[in-house]
Amino acid sequence: MKQTDYLVKRLFDLLLSTIGIILCGWIIVIAWLIASIDTKSNGFFLQTRVGQYGKLFTVIKIKTMGNEQDSNSTVTTSNDLRITKFGKIFRRSKIDELPQLVNIFLGDMSFVGPRPDVPGYADLLKGDDRIVLSLKPGITGPATLKYRDEEALLASKKNPEKYNHEVIYPDKVKINKKYIINYSLLNDVHYIFKTIFH
C-alpha cells in the first residue's frame, strides 16, 4: 500500500465511524443495558487485541457471554454454553460488533482489515506473513466474509482450537495478504456493502 492509501483509508474510516456512532449510538446504549442485565455485569466486553504493527489496544464489544474467564480457549463455537440468550441474538445480528465504531474513530481499527487477534497469533507472524500487521485490524474483510459462519464450523469439529490453528488461521493470513497487496478503497466499500446486505 502507498502512503496516500493509508491516509485515504483513515479519512474514510473517520468519516464513516462518525456517521455510524451518530446513527447507531442509541442501539449501542440499549444493547449495553440489555447485556448488563443479561450477564449481570458490565454490558461492554473489553479485551486486549493486537493492532497495527503489533501494538496492543483494547477492543470494545457488547458482552455476549457470562464467565468468560472460565475458559482458556482462544476460539468460540456456536454451541458454547457461556453465550447468553440475548448474546446469541447480538452475535447473529452483529450488534455486538457496533461498539467497535469507537475503536475505529479512535484509530485503533479500520472498517476493513484482518480481524483483531488476541496476543499469541498475529504478533507471532513471521516473514512475509507480517505484512498483515501493516494494516489496522478491521470489523470486516475478505477473510471475515469467507468465515462468517466460523463458530458453526468450529462447533462441528472434534478439536475446534486445533482446526482453527492449523486450517482456518493460516487461510485467513493468506487471504489478508492478498487483500493488502491488491488494496483499493473501492474494494473496501464492496466488502462493507457485502457485510451489511449479505
C-alpha positions as CSV (number, residue, x, y, z in Angstrom):
1,M,0.0,0.0,0.0
2,K,1.1,3.5,-0.8
3,Q,1.2,6.2,1.9
4,T,-1.7,8.0,0.3
5,D,-3.7,4.8,0.5
6,Y,-3.2,4.7,4.3
7,L,-4.3,8.4,4.5
8,V,-7.4,7.9,2.3
9,K,-8.3,4.8,4.3
10,R,-8.0,6.6,7.6
11,L,-10.1,9.6,6.4
12,F,-12.8,7.2,5.1
13,D,-12.8,5.4,8.4
14,L,-13.0,8.6,10.4
15,L,-15.9,9.9,8.4
16,L,-17.9,6.7,8.3
17,S,-17.3,5.9,12.0
18,T,-18.5,9.4,13.0
19,I,-21.7,8.8,11.0
20,G,-22.1,5.3,12.4
21,I,-21.7,6.5,16.0
22,I,-24.3,9.2,15.5
23,L,-26.8,6.8,13.8
24,C,-26.2,3.7,15.9
25,G,-25.3,5.2,19.3
26,W,-28.8,4.6,20.7
27,I,-28.6,0.9,19.6
28,I,-25.3,0.5,21.4
29,V,-26.7,2.0,24.6
30,I,-29.8,-0.2,24.5
31,A,-27.7,-3.3,23.8
32,W,-25.3,-2.4,26.6
33,L,-28.3,-2.1,29.0
34,I,-29.7,-5.5,27.9
35,A,-26.3,-7.2,28.1
36,S,-25.7,-5.7,31.6
37,I,-28.9,-7.2,32.8
38,D,-28.4,-10.5,30.8
39,T,-24.9,-11.1,32.1
40,K,-25.3,-9.4,35.5
41,S,-22.2,-7.4,34.8
42,N,-20.9,-4.5,32.7
43,G,-22.5,-5.0,29.3
44,F,-19.3,-4.0,27.5
45,F,-16.7,-6.7,26.8
46,L,-13.2,-5.3,26.8
47,Q,-10.3,-7.3,25.7
48,T,-6.6,-6.8,24.7
49,R,-6.1,-7.3,21.0
50,V,-3.1,-7.0,18.6
51,G,-3.3,-3.9,16.4
52,Q,-1.3,-2.3,13.6
53,Y,2.5,-3.1,13.8
54,G,1.8,-5.4,16.8
55,K,0.7,-2.5,19.1
56,L,-1.8,-3.7,21.7
57,F,-5.2,-2.0,22.2
58,T,-8.5,-2.6,23.9
59,V,-11.3,-3.8,21.7
60,I,-14.9,-2.8,22.8
61,K,-17.8,-5.1,22.1
62,I,-21.2,-5.9,23.6
63,K,-20.8,-8.7,26.1
64,T,-22.5,-11.9,24.8
65,M,-21.1,-14.4,27.3
66,G,-21.1,-14.9,31.0
67,N,-18.0,-16.1,32.9
68,E,-15.5,-15.5,30.0
69,Q,-12.7,-16.1,32.5
70,D,-13.8,-19.7,33.0
71,S,-12.3,-20.8,29.7
72,N,-8.7,-20.7,28.4
73,S,-9.7,-21.3,24.8
74,T,-9.0,-18.7,22.2
75,V,-11.9,-19.8,20.0
76,T,-15.6,-19.7,20.5
77,T,-18.1,-22.1,18.9
78,S,-21.8,-21.6,18.2
79,N,-22.7,-24.2,20.9
80,D,-20.6,-22.5,23.6
81,L,-22.6,-22.7,26.8
82,R,-21.3,-19.4,28.0
83,I,-23.2,-17.5,25.3
84,T,-26.3,-15.9,26.9
85,K,-29.8,-15.8,25.4
86,F,-29.5,-12.3,24.2
87,G,-25.9,-12.9,23.4
88,K,-27.0,-15.3,20.6
89,I,-29.2,-12.5,19.2
90,F,-26.4,-9.9,19.4
91,R,-24.0,-12.3,17.7
92,R,-26.4,-13.4,15.0
93,S,-27.3,-9.7,14.2
94,K,-23.7,-8.5,14.6
95,I,-25.0,-5.9,17.1
96,D,-22.2,-7.0,19.4
97,E,-19.7,-5.5,16.9
98,L,-21.2,-2.0,16.9
99,P,-19.1,-0.6,19.8
100,Q,-16.0,-1.1,17.6
101,L,-17.1,2.0,15.8
102,V,-15.5,3.8,18.7
103,N,-12.3,1.8,18.1
104,I,-12.3,2.9,14.5
105,F,-13.0,6.5,15.4
106,L,-10.0,6.5,17.9
107,G,-7.8,5.0,15.2
108,D,-7.2,1.6,16.7
109,M,-9.2,-0.2,14.0
110,S,-10.5,0.2,10.4
111,F,-13.8,-0.9,8.9
112,V,-12.0,-3.3,6.6
113,G,-8.9,-5.3,7.5
114,P,-7.8,-8.5,9.3
115,R,-9.8,-9.3,12.4
116,P,-8.0,-8.2,15.6
117,D,-6.5,-11.2,17.2
118,V,-5.7,-11.9,20.9
119,P,-1.9,-12.0,21.7
120,G,-0.4,-15.2,20.6
121,Y,-1.5,-15.2,17.0
122,A,-0.9,-12.2,14.8
123,D,2.0,-11.0,16.9
124,L,3.8,-14.3,16.2
125,L,3.6,-14.0,12.4
126,K,7.0,-14.4,10.7
127,G,8.5,-13.5,7.3
128,D,6.2,-12.2,4.6
129,D,3.2,-13.0,6.7
130,R,4.0,-10.0,8.9
131,I,2.6,-7.8,6.2
132,V,-0.8,-8.5,7.9
133,L,0.4,-6.3,10.8
134,S,0.9,-3.3,8.4
135,L,-2.8,-2.6,8.5
136,K,-5.1,-1.7,11.3
137,P,-7.4,-4.6,12.2
138,G,-10.9,-4.4,10.8
139,I,-14.5,-5.3,11.6
140,T,-14.9,-7.0,8.2
141,G,-12.9,-8.1,5.2
142,P,-12.5,-10.9,2.7
143,A,-11.3,-13.4,5.4
144,T,-14.2,-12.4,7.7
145,L,-16.7,-12.8,5.0
146,K,-15.4,-16.2,4.0
147,Y,-15.6,-17.4,7.6
148,R,-18.8,-15.6,8.6
149,D,-20.1,-18.9,9.9
150,E,-16.8,-19.7,11.6
151,E,-18.4,-20.5,15.0
152,A,-20.7,-23.1,13.5
153,L,-17.8,-24.6,11.5
154,L,-15.7,-24.9,14.6
155,A,-18.6,-26.4,16.5
156,S,-18.7,-29.3,14.0
157,K,-15.0,-30.1,14.6
158,K,-13.7,-32.6,17.3
159,N,-10.9,-30.2,18.2
160,P,-12.0,-26.7,17.4
161,E,-8.9,-25.0,18.6
162,K,-6.6,-27.3,16.6
163,Y,-8.7,-26.8,13.5
164,N,-8.6,-23.1,13.9
165,H,-4.8,-23.1,14.4
166,E,-3.9,-25.5,11.6
167,V,-6.6,-24.7,9.0
168,I,-8.6,-21.5,9.4
169,Y,-5.9,-19.1,10.7
170,P,-3.3,-19.9,8.0
171,D,-6.0,-19.5,5.4
172,K,-7.0,-16.1,6.9
173,V,-3.4,-15.0,6.7
174,K,-3.2,-15.9,3.1
175,I,-6.5,-14.1,2.2
176,N,-5.4,-11.0,4.2
177,K,-2.1,-10.9,2.5
178,K,-3.8,-10.9,-0.9
179,Y,-6.2,-8.2,0.3
180,I,-3.3,-5.9,1.3
181,I,-1.3,-6.5,-1.9
182,N,-4.4,-5.7,-4.0
183,Y,-5.8,-2.9,-1.8
184,S,-8.2,-0.3,-3.2
185,L,-10.8,1.9,-1.5
186,L,-13.4,0.5,-3.9
187,N,-12.7,-3.0,-2.6
188,D,-13.2,-1.7,1.0
189,V,-16.6,-0.3,0.0
190,H,-17.5,-3.6,-1.7
191,Y,-16.7,-5.6,1.5
192,I,-18.7,-3.2,3.7
193,F,-21.8,-3.5,1.5
194,K,-21.4,-7.3,1.3
195,T,-21.2,-7.4,5.1
196,I,-24.3,-5.3,5.6
197,F,-26.5,-6.7,2.8
198,H,-25.4,-10.4,2.6
